[in-house]
């Protein structure tokens, strides 16, 4: 049986994702990890 990755590692990986490529899934991942959603502005 495989152990799951530590939450800290998952949060680091989440921070490397591009919110524009992930779309709505990006916010779903934040919710699943229990971290605040990042606010993305269209001007970035």
C-alpha positions as CSV (number, residue, x, y, z in Angstrom):
1,X,0.0,0.0,0.0
2,X,1.3,3.5,-0.9
3,X,1.5,6.3,1.5
4,X,0.0,9.6,0.3
5,X,2.2,12.7,-0.1
6,X,2.6,15.0,2.9
7,X,0.2,17.9,2.8
8,X,3.1,20.4,2.7
9,X,4.4,18.8,-0.5
10,X,0.9,18.9,-2.1
11,X,0.6,22.6,-1.2
12,X,4.0,23.4,-2.7
13,X,2.9,21.6,-5.9
14,X,-0.3,23.5,-5.9
15,X,1.6,26.8,-5.7
16,X,3.5,25.8,-8.9
17,X,0.3,25.3,-10.9
18,X,-0.7,28.0,-13.4
19,X,-4.3,29.1,-12.5
20,X,-5.0,30.0,-16.1
21,X,-4.2,26.6,-17.4
22,X,-6.1,24.8,-14.7
23,X,-9.3,26.8,-14.8
24,X,-11.9,26.0,-12.2
25,X,-10.0,22.9,-11.0
26,X,-7.4,25.3,-9.5
27,X,-10.0,26.5,-6.9
28,X,-11.2,23.0,-6.3
29,X,-7.7,21.9,-5.4
30,X,-7.3,24.8,-3.0
31,X,-10.6,23.8,-1.3
32,X,-9.5,20.1,-1.1
33,X,-6.2,21.2,0.4
34,X,-7.8,23.6,2.8
35,X,-5.8,26.5,1.6
36,X,-7.1,30.0,0.7
37,X,-7.9,30.5,-2.9
38,X,-5.6,32.7,-4.8
39,X,-7.1,35.8,-6.3
40,X,-6.1,36.1,-10.0
41,X,-6.5,39.3,-11.9
42,X,-6.9,39.1,-15.7
43,X,-4.2,41.7,-16.0
44,X,-1.4,39.4,-14.7
